[in-house]
Amino acid sequence: MIKVMIERIIIPGLEEDYEEFSRNILKQAIHARGFISGESLKDGAHPNHRFIFTTWCDQSAWKQWYKSEERIQISGAISAMLAEEEKITVLEHL
């Protein structure tokens, strides 16, 4: 099992639009092979700094979702709302 952390900084004023697209990505991911869970969090000190944590059965399931047409389409819309490029970290248990 792996966890994926996606870190994003939203352009001020686009928070509501971002939230809508972010929810849509998680709704789509729920149906992806190997998806276990997901949650969205924001930095309490920096409200435009967002984190998405997803749990997958393995790296191949994550990679399949990452390269999927559904994710690519929605992510393209989200990238226009970001102040900088998103950072993705794949985490494994010790």
N, C-alpha and C positions, 0 to 999 in steps of 0.2 A: 504494500500500500504506500502511496506517495501523497504529499500535499503540494499544491501549487499556490504560490503567493504572487498576486499581480498587484503592483503598486502604480497608482495613477495620480497625477496632479491635474485637477480640473481648472479650466479657465474660469475666473470669477464671472458670475452671472449665468453660467450654463449648468449649474448644479441640478436643476429640475429635469432638464433634457437628459443629462447624463444618467440620472437615477432611473429614468424610464428605459433607456437603452441597456443599462446594467442589469435591470430586472429581466429584460427580454433575453439577454445572454444566459443568465442563470436558468430561466425557464426552458430554454432550448437544451442546455447542458444536462438537465435532469433526465432527458431521454437518451442521452449519449451512452454508448456501451462503456461500462466500467466506472461511470460517475457514481460516487457515494454520497457526497454532501457538498454544500457550498454556503458561504456567508459573506456579506459585505460589511465593512467597518470603515469609520472615518476617524482620523486623528483628532482627538479632543482639543488640541492646541492649534491645529491648522485644518479647519473644516473643508478645505478644498483638496486635502491629501487623503486619498482613499486606498483601501486595501481590500482585495477579494481573495478569500482563501477557499480552495476547492480540494476535495479529497477524491482520489482515483484509485482503482484497484492496482494499476501498474502504469509504468511510463508509456507503454504502447497505447493504452486507452487514452491517456492525456494527449499524446502526439496525434492520434487519429482525430480527436476533437479539435485540437489546435489547428490542424490543416483542413478541417471540414468547411464546406461552403457556407453553412449557417453561421459559424463563428466569424469567418472572414468578412462576410457581408455586414454583420452587426458591428464588428470591431472597426471596420472602415469608417462607419458613422461616428463611433466613439473617438477615434483618433483625432477627428477635427475639433473635438471639445477639450483636448489635452494641451496643457501648457508646455509639456515635454513628453518625449516618448515613454510609453509604459515600460516598466521593468518586470520581468517574469523570473521567478526563482522556483526551481523544482527542489523540494525538500524530501529527504528520505529519513526513516527512523534509524537510529544508531543500533 
